[in-house]
Amino acid sequence: MPLATTRTAFLADLLNELSVFPLAACDFAIRLCPCEGVLTLTVEFLEEDGGGEFVKTYDGDRWVDNDPTVDGEDSESSGLWTPLIPHDVSEIDPGDEDAFSDQVDATLEAHAALIDLFTTLVASGWQVTVQHGAAEDGTPQITLRADAPELDHDRAYTAVRAMRLPTGFSRVEATYKQGAGDGTESWGFPHEQVSAVTRSGTIQTIRLKDMFTFALCSSATWTLTPDLDAPIQRHTSGSSMKTSIVTQPPIKQAPTQDEIDERRRAVDQWATSNDFTSPVHPAMPANVQRALDALDSGNAGYYLLDFTNGDCYLGQSISIADRLKGHRSTHKDIRGIRLRPDIEAGSIVNPLRHLLDHEATLIHSVQQAGLPARNKAQMTYAIGDDSSLDDIFRKNGTTSAAWLADPIGVNAHKQIAHSPNQSRRSLTAAEDDYRVWLKRTGEHADTVRSLLRTYMERCLPLPRHTEYQHWVLSSPRNTPYFRTLSNLSIRNTEAFRTMIDKDKHLRGMLHVNGVELLGESMSDDALIRFMRQHPGVCVTETDFQEAGPFNLMLWAPDLTSIDDLLDDTAVTRAAATAALHLMKKGKMGKNKNSHNPVLVNAILRTTGQ
């Protein structure tokens, strides 16, 4: 899942029309070029389309000069190449401006993969040629050829080494064709790959996502907005971990009446703007059912609980009234409940999946509004305390807030010796798994143990005391299809995974809080700055829903890249925050059965943990 951000890092991205170029019914070459302090974008139409060119210039504030107008024989009304236009919008009235706008929007949406590659290459300085045609079997296709620009040499070298790309490749060739996507009518790049061509003519296929990462992290500075790059603040250079920007003040056990009133006003405002009913008082199942019957929209949907201290809780159910019974058995301070029935949920085959997806969106909105929500799943910000975790901090003479403020310092204090209670049989199995792990890891065993120890010391709350209850480290005896070597999980979320390829190459993934890493706006310029600080590292949104909407996965292509990430104080800050917030959501579930305490002991035995 690609990361969607706001605010551009590349000057060419300020050209809104750039994304339409590869959809046009003409062949052309496009290049971005600095000349005497001025940046120009030149589009040259190939001879079969009549030739000619136009130029746009960036004046330091905006792009000026000619607006592109592309006409083609196949689609006189829109300029779009006919095979690309989705069937449901292919027939429109040429004079209907709204229909034309809808057609363009639908075509843009249908070919996001093509647009992403094209705009990334152009914006990062590659000279791109686009040609339309057909494969030998007559299947429509578009070919792209991109010639490398002046690159940032050091970053390009690091990225090539880390991602094991062909050395000295100077050209990229890609084919975008019908039938290469998810269905016969959908479009895509075959096998999600492109071809990298070296100066000597050697051709090697590389993953599409690796091409994105390489282009973004190695682009020359003249393609970027001014002052984008910044140095890494490193632990090994004496820099301290940054202060968290997502911490929230502890919720008082007994808020004042003014504070309660303020909370209720905020909840009421959010509920009204999100189509929830007025509160049902008192919150009794019979009252809720009568309210649902009056709305005549079914029993399934979403609800918002109001508590006597001003807190709220957002949930979903196929039967809201029945779900309230469970809440009343565990919460004695429910004051009222607001309703938002979902008619669609009552008429589809899998209503739960539908409700969960929409519930996640609503929880994200609750979180962004800063409401005092008691939700745990889907929440990024740590609100309240998990009692078992709070007890662990208290027994060690500290608090979760103190740990979050100084994870390394608190972890460095001598802790009471602790090991999880496991049977002799379990320990024997763990010893066998550890021997397999050593054999698989080979000469890299010391390095991998060191990286895991660094993560635990800098990012994991009181590792020896939260082990097994709140986190586990597994080392699967048989290599799974995603090539896991070891996997440190917090609850149901993978926090730090190492992987080993079939050729024994090692790489890894680190789970971090995106707001801590990229700032509250999670802007495009912050993302690109990070990628340029860590050439070769790919950033995606997390697949683990428990982690909430603002969490990211950093994919490190080799062990050196992992070490570099864990030396970056911004990364360890983001990883530590993510780890604590996940632990606050409760203890480990059945995943704890995969824990390997022998591997953990081998990692931490040389420390005071």
C-alpha positions in Angstrom: 0.0 0.0 0.0 1.7 3.2 -1.1 1.9 6.1 1.2 -0.3 9.1 0.3 1.0 12.4 1.5 0.4 16.1 1.1 2.6 19.0 -0.1 5.1 18.3 -2.8 8.8 17.8 -2.6 9.4 18.1 -6.3 9.0 21.3 -8.3 7.5 19.5 -11.3 4.7 18.1 -9.2 3.4 21.7 -9.1 2.2 21.1 -12.6 -1.3 19.7 -12.2 -1.5 18.7 -15.9 1.6 16.5 -15.7 -0.4 13.5 -14.7 -2.5 13.7 -17.9 0.4 13.5 -20.3 0.8 9.7 -20.5 -2.9 9.3 -21.1 -2.9 11.5 -24.2 -3.3 10.1 -27.7 0.1 11.2 -28.9 3.7 10.1 -28.7 6.2 12.5 -27.1 9.4 12.9 -25.2 9.5 15.0 -22.0 12.4 16.3 -20.0 13.1 18.5 -17.0 16.3 20.6 -17.2 18.1 23.3 -15.2 19.6 26.1 -17.3 21.3 29.2 -15.9 19.4 28.9 -12.6 16.0 28.4 -14.4 14.1 25.1 -14.5 12.4 24.2 -17.7 10.0 21.4 -18.8 10.1 20.6 -22.5 7.7 18.4 -24.3 8.7 17.3 -27.8 6.0 15.7 -30.0 7.3 12.9 -32.2 7.2 13.3 -35.9 4.3 11.0 -36.6 2.2 13.3 -34.4 3.3 16.4 -36.4 6.3 17.3 -34.4 6.7 20.5 -32.5 7.3 21.3 -28.9 6.3 23.5 -26.0 8.2 24.7 -23.0 7.2 25.6 -19.5 9.5 27.5 -17.1 9.6 27.6 -13.3 10.1 31.2 -12.2 10.8 30.4 -8.6 7.2 30.7 -7.6 5.1 29.0 -10.3 5.2 27.4 -13.7 4.6 29.9 -16.6 4.2 29.9 -20.4 2.2 27.6 -22.6 -0.5 25.3 -21.3 -0.3 21.9 -23.0 -3.0 21.0 -25.5 -2.7 17.5 -26.9 -4.9 16.4 -29.8 -5.1 12.9 -31.2 -6.9 11.3 -34.1 -8.4 8.5 -31.9 -10.1 10.8 -29.5 -10.9 14.2 -30.9 -13.2 15.2 -28.0 -10.8 14.6 -25.1 -7.3 14.0 -26.4 -7.2 10.8 -24.4 -6.0 7.6 -26.0 -9.2 5.6 -26.6 -8.0 2.2 -25.3 -7.3 3.8 -21.9 -10.8 5.2 -21.4 -12.9 3.0 -19.1 -15.9 1.4 -20.8 -18.4 3.0 -18.5 -17.4 6.6 -19.6 -16.3 5.9 -23.2 -19.4 7.3 -24.8 -20.0 11.0 -23.9 -21.4 14.1 -25.5 -18.4 16.1 -26.8 -20.1 19.3 -25.7 -20.9 18.1 -22.1 -18.1 19.6 -20.0 -19.2 17.7 -16.9 -19.1 14.4 -18.7 -15.7 15.2 -20.1 -14.4 16.0 -16.7 -15.8 12.8 -15.3 -14.2 10.9 -18.2 -10.8 12.3 -17.5 -11.1 11.7 -13.7 -12.2 8.1 -14.3 -9.3 7.5 -16.7 -6.8 9.0 -14.2 -8.1 6.7 -11.5 -8.0 3.6 -13.7 -4.3 4.2 -14.6 -2.8 5.3 -11.4 0.1 2.9 -11.8 1.1 4.4 -15.1 0.7 8.0 -13.8 2.7 7.3 -10.7 5.7 5.9 -12.6 5.6 8.6 -15.3 5.3 11.6 -12.9 7.9 10.2 -10.5 10.5 9.7 -13.3 9.8 13.1 -14.9 9.7 15.0 -11.6 13.0 13.4 -10.5 14.7 14.5 -13.7 14.6 11.4 -16.0 14.0 12.1 -19.7 11.0 10.0 -20.6 9.7 9.0 -24.0 6.1 7.7 -24.2 4.8 5.7 -27.2 1.4 4.1 -27.9 1.0 0.9 -29.8 0.1 -2.8 -29.6 1.8 -6.0 -28.7 2.2 -8.8 -31.2 -1.1 -10.2 -30.3 -2.8 -6.9 -30.9 -3.2 -6.0 -27.2 -2.9 -2.2 -26.6 0.2 -1.1 -24.8 2.2 1.9 -23.9 6.0 1.8 -23.8 8.1 4.1 -21.6 11.8 4.7 -22.0 13.5 6.8 -19.4 17.1 8.0 -19.6 18.9 8.8 -16.3 19.6 12.4 -15.4 22.4 13.8 -13.4 21.9 11.9 -10.1 23.0 12.5 -6.6 26.1 10.3 -6.8 26.5 9.3 -3.2 22.8 8.6 -2.6 22.5 6.7 -5.9 25.6 4.6 -5.0 24.2 3.7 -1.6 20.7 2.8 -3.0 22.2 0.6 -5.8 24.3 -1.2 -3.2 21.5 -1.6 -0.7 18.8 -2.7 -3.1 21.3 -4.7 -5.3 20.4 -2.9 -8.4 22.6 -3.3 -11.6 25.6 -1.1 -11.3 25.7 1.8 -13.8 22.2 1.4 -15.2 21.4 4.4 -17.3 18.1 3.6 -18.8 14.7 2.2 -17.7 12.2 0.5 -20.1 8.7 -0.4 -19.1 5.6 -1.7 -20.8 2.2 -0.8 -19.6 -0.4 -3.1 -21.2 -4.0 -4.3 -21.0 -4.5 -7.6 -19.2 -1.4 -7.2 -17.0 -3.5 -6.0 -14.0 -5.9 -7.8 -11.8 -8.3 -8.8 -14.7 -8.3 -9.2 -18.5 -9.6 -5.6 -19.0 -7.4 -4.0 -16.4 -4.0 -2.4 -17.2 -0.7 -2.8 -15.5 3.1 -3.4 -15.7 3.7 -7.2 -16.2 4.8 -8.7 -12.9 5.1 -5.2 -11.4 8.6 -5.0 -12.9 10.6 -2.7 -15.2 13.8 -3.3 -17.1 17.1 -1.6 -16.1 19.6 -1.2 -18.9 23.3 -0.6 -18.2 25.6 1.4 -20.3 27.1 -1.8 -21.7 23.6 -3.0 -22.7 23.0 -5.5 -20.0 19.3 -5.8 -19.1 18.0 -6.8 -15.6 14.4 -6.7 -14.4 13.8 -4.9 -11.2 10.7 -4.4 -9.0 8.6 -1.4 -9.8 8.6 -0.3 -6.2 12.5 -0.4 -6.2 12.5 1.9 -9.2 10.3 4.4 -7.4 12.5 4.3 -4.3 15.7 4.7 -6.4 14.3 7.6 -8.4 13.0 9.5 -5.4 16.1 9.1 -3.1 18.8 9.8 -5.7 17.3 12.7 -7.6 19.5 15.8 -8.1 18.8 18.7 -5.8 17.7 21.0 -8.6 14.5 18.8 -9.0 13.5 19.6 -5.4 12.0 22.4 -3.5 14.7 24.5 -1.8 16.3 23.4 1.5 14.6 20.0 1.5 17.6 17.9 2.5 18.7 17.7 6.2 21.4 15.7 8.0 20.5 12.7 10.2 20.7 13.2 13.9 22.6 10.0 15.0 22.8 8.2 18.3 26.4 7.4 17.6 27.2 11.1 17.2 25.8 11.9 20.6 22.3 13.1 19.6 19.5 12.3 22.0 16.2 10.8 21.0 13.7 13.4 20.1 10.8 14.5 22.3 7.5 12.8 21.4 5.0 15.0 19.6 2.1 12.7 19.9 1.9 12.3 23.7 -1.2 13.4 25.3 -1.6 14.6 28.9 -3.0 11.9 31.2 -6.7 12.0 31.6 -7.7 13.0 35.1 -9.6 10.4 37.1 -12.0 13.0 38.4 -12.2 15.9 35.8 -13.9 19.1 36.8 -17.4 19.8 35.7 -16.1 22.5 33.3 -13.8 19.9 31.8 -16.6 17.4 31.4 -18.8 20.0 29.8 -16.0 20.9 27.3 -15.6 17.2 26.4 -19.3 16.8 25.8 -19.4 19.8 23.6 -16.6 18.4 21.5 -18.2 15.0 21.2 -21.6 16.5 20.4 -20.1 18.7 17.6 -18.2 15.7 16.1 -21.3 13.4 16.3 -23.6 16.0 14.7 -21.2 16.6 11.8 -20.9 12.8 11.3 -24.7 12.1 11.1 -25.2 10.5 14.5 -28.5 10.9 16.3 -29.0 12.8 19.5 -28.1 10.8 22.6 -30.5 8.2 23.7 -31.1 8.5 27.5 -30.9 6.3 29.4 -28.7 4.0 27.4 -30.9 0.9 27.7 -31.2 -1.8 25.0 -35.0 -1.5 24.9 -34.7 2.3 24.4 -32.1 1.8 21.7 -34.3 -0.7 19.8 -37.2 1.7 19.9 -35.0 4.5 18.5 -33.8 2.2 15.8 -37.3 1.1 14.9 -38.3 4.8 14.6 -35.4 5.5 12.3 -36.5 2.5 10.1 -33.0 1.9 8.8 -32.3 -1.5 10.3 -30.5 -2.6 13.4 -26.9 -2.6 12.0 -24.6 0.3 12.1 -22.4 2.5 14.3 -22.8 3.9 17.8 -21.1 6.4 20.0 -21.2 5.8 23.8 -21.2 8.8 26.1 -19.7 8.3 29.6 -20.3 10.3 32.7 -16.8 11.8 32.7 -17.1 13.1 29.1 -15.3 10.2 27.4 -16.7 8.5 24.4 -16.4 5.1 22.6 -17.1 4.4 18.9 -18.2 0.9 17.8 -20.1 -1.0 15.2 -22.5 -4.0 15.3 -25.0 -5.9 13.2 -27.3 -5.4 16.2 -26.6 -2.3 18.1 -29.1 -2.9 20.9 -27.7 -6.4 21.6 -24.2 -5.0 21.6 -25.1 -2.5 24.2 -25.9 -5.3 26.6 -22.2 -6.3 26.6 -21.0 -2.8 27.1 -23.4 -2.3 30.1 -22.0 -5.4 31.8 -18.4 -4.0 31.8 -19.0 -0.3 32.0 -21.2 1.1 34.7 -20.7 4.8 33.7 -22.5 4.8 30.3 -24.6 8.0 30.2 -26.1 7.8 26.7 -25.7 6.4 23.2 -25.9 8.0 19.8 -26.9 6.0 16.7 -26.0 5.9 13.0 -27.7 3.0 11.3 -26.2 1.6 8.0 -28.9 0.5 5.6 -26.3 -1.1 3.3 -25.0 -3.4 6.0 -28.4 -5.0 6.2 -28.4 -6.1 2.6 -24.9 -7.4 1.8 -23.4 -10.8 2.2 -20.6 -9.8 4.5 -21.9 -6.9 6.6 -19.2 -7.3 9.3 -16.4 -6.5 6.9 -18.3 -3.5 5.6 -19.0 -2.3 9.1 -15.4 -2.8 10.2 -14.0 -0.8 7.3 -16.4 2.1 7.9 -15.8 1.9 11.7 -12.0 2.3 11.1 -12.7 5.5 9.1 -14.8 6.9 11.9 -12.3 6.0 14.6 -9.6 7.8 12.6 -11.9 10.9 12.5 -12.5 10.7 16.2 -8.8 10.6 16.8 -8.0 13.5 14.5 -10.7 15.5 16.3 -8.9 14.9 19.5 -11.9 13.4 21.3 -11.3 11.6 24.7 -12.1 8.2 23.2 -11.7 4.9 25.1 -11.1 2.9 21.9 -7.9 0.9 21.7 -8.0 -0.8 18.3 -7.3 1.5 15.4 -6.0 4.2 17.7 -2.5 5.7 17.1 -2.4 8.0 20.2 -2.0 6.3 23.6 -5.0 7.3 25.7 -5.2 6.0 29.2 -3.2 3.0 30.6 -3.3 -0.7 30.2 -3.4 -1.8 33.9 -0.9 -4.7 33.4 1.6 -2.5 31.6 1.1 0.2 34.1 1.9 -2.3 36.9 5.1 -3.3 35.2 6.3 0.3 35.0 5.3 1.0 38.6 7.2 -2.1 39.9 10.3 -0.8 38.2 9.9 2.7 39.8 8.7 4.5 36.7 5.7 5.3 34.5 4.8 5.0 30.8 5.1 8.8 30.4 8.6 8.8 31.9 9.6 5.9 29.6 8.2 7.6 26.5 10.2 10.8 27.4 13.5 8.8 27.7 13.2 5.2 26.5 16.9 4.6 26.4 17.6 6.1 29.8 14.8 4.2 31.5 15.7 0.9 29.8 19.4 1.4 30.8 18.5 1.3 34.6 19.2 -2.0 36.2 16.0 -4.1 36.2 14.9 -6.9 38.3 15.9 -10.2 36.8 12.9 -11.7 34.9 12.2 -14.6 32.6 8.9 -15.8 31.3 7.7 -19.0 32.9 7.8 -21.7 30.2 7.8 -25.5 30.4 10.9 -27.6 29.9 9.4 -28.9 26.8 8.9 -25.4 25.4 12.4 -24.5 26.2 13.8 -27.6 24.5 11.8 -26.7 21.4 13.1 -23.1 21.6 16.7 -24.4 21.8 16.1 -26.4 18.7 14.6 -23.4 16.9 17.6 -21.3 18.0 20.1 -23.8 16.5 18.1 -23.6 13.3 18.2 -19.8 13.5 22.0 -19.8 13.9 22.5 -22.1 11.0 20.2 -20.0 8.7 21.8 -16.7 9.8 25.3 -18.1 9.5 28.1 -15.4 9.5 25.5 -12.7 10.1 24.3 -14.0 13.5 26.3 -11.6 15.6 25.1 -8.6 13.5 21.4 -9.6 13.6 21.6 -10.2 17.4 23.2 -6.8 17.7 20.5 -5.1 15.7 17.7 -6.8 17.7 19.5 -5.7 20.9 19.7 -2.1 19.7 16.0 -2.1 18.9 15.1 -3.6 22.3 17.3 -1.1 24.2 16.1 2.0 22.3 12.6 1.2 21.3 11.0 -1.6 23.4 9.5 -0.7 26.9 11.3 -2.4 29.7 12.1 -5.4 27.5 12.8 -8.0 30.2 9.6 -7.2 32.0 7.2 -6.9 29.0 8.7 -10.0 27.3 6.1 -12.7 26.6 3.2 -10.8 28.1 3.3 -7.8 25.7 5.9 -8.8 23.0 7.4 -12.0 21.6 10.3 -12.8 19.3 9.8 -15.8 17.0 12.3 -17.7 14.9 10.3 -20.0 12.6 12.0 -23.4 12.0 10.7 -23.6 8.5 11.1 -20.5 6.3 7.6 -19.1 5.4 6.8 -17.7 2.0 7.6 -14.1 3.1 11.1 -15.3 4.1 11.0 -14.5 7.9 14.1 -15.1 9.8 12.9 -13.6 13.1 9.9 -11.6 14.0 9.4 -9.4 17.0 5.6 -8.9 17.5 3.7 -6.6 19.9 0.2 -8.0 20.4 -0.8 -8.8 16.8 1.5 -6.4 15.1 4.9 -7.1 13.6 7.2 -4.4 15.0 10.6 -5.6 13.8 11.0 -8.4 11.2 14.2 -9.7 9.7 14.0 -11.7 6.5 16.4 -13.9 4.5 16.2 -14.4 0.8 16.9 -17.7 -1.0 20.5 -16.5 -1.7 21.1 -15.8 2.0 20.7 -12.0 1.6 19.3 -10.4 4.8 16.9 -7.5 5.0 14.3 -6.2 7.4 11.1 -4.2 8.3 10.6 -1.7 11.1 7.2 -0.5 12.3 7.1 3.2 13.3 4.7 5.9 14.2 4.3 8.1 11.1 3.4 11.3 12.9 6.6 11.0 15.0 8.7 10.3 11.9 7.3 12.7 9.4 5.5 15.3 11.5 1.8 15.9 12.0 1.1 16.7 8.4 3.0 13.7 7.2 3.9 15.8 4.1 5.5 14.7 0.9 8.6 16.8 1.5 9.1 15.1 4.9 8.8 11.7 3.3 11.2 12.5 0.5 13.7 14.0 3.0 13.6 10.8 5.0 14.1 8.6 1.9 17.1 10.7 0.9 18.5 10.3 4.4 18.2 6.5 4.0 18.7 5.7 0.3 17.1 2.4 -0.6 14.6 2.3 2.3 11.0 1.9 1.1 8.1 3.4 3.1 4.6 2.0 3.1 1.5 2.3 5.2 1.1 -0.6 7.7 -1.1 -3.6 6.9 -1.7 -4.0 10.6 -5.0 -2.3 11.5 -4.5 -2.5 15.2 -1.7 0.0 14.8 -4.0 2.8 13.7 -4.1 5.1 10.7 -0.8 6.9 11.1 1.7 4.0 11.3 4.2 3.1 8.7 6.5 0.2 7.7 10.1 0.9 6.8 11.5 -1.7 4.5 15.3 -1.9 4.8 17.0 -3.7 1.9 20.0 -4.9 3.8 21.6 -5.1 7.3 23.5 -1.9 6.9 20.3 -0.1 6.1 18.7 -1.5 9.3 21.7 -0.4 11.3 21.5 3.1 9.8 17.8 3.3 10.6 18.4 2.4 14.3 21.1 5.0 14.5 18.6 7.7 13.4 17.1 9.4 16.5 13.9 10.2 14.5 13.4 6.6 13.6 14.0 5.2 17.1 11.7 7.9 18.5 9.0 6.8 16.0 9.6 3.1 16.7 9.5 3.6 20.5 6.2 5.5 20.4 4.7 2.8 18.1 5.8 0.1 20.5 4.4 1.7 23.6 1.1 2.5 22.0 0.7 -1.0 20.9 1.5 -2.4 24.3 -1.1 -0.1 25.8 -3.8 -1.9 23.9 -3.3 -5.1 25.9 -1.4 -8.3 26.3 -0.3 -10.9 23.7 -2.8 -13.3 22.4 -2.1 -16.7 21.0 1.0 -15.3 19.2 2.8 -15.8 22.5 3.1 -19.5 21.7 5.7 -18.7 19.0 8.1 -16.9 21.5 11.7 -18.0 21.6 13.2 -17.1 25.0 16.5 -18.8 24.1 17.0 -16.3 21.2 16.0 -13.4 23.5 18.5 -14.5 26.2 21.3 -14.7 23.5 20.5 -11.1 22.5 20.2 -9.6 26.0 22.6 -11.7 28.1 25.4 -9.2 27.5 23.4 -6.3 28.8 21.9 -5.3 32.1 18.4 -6.0 30.9 
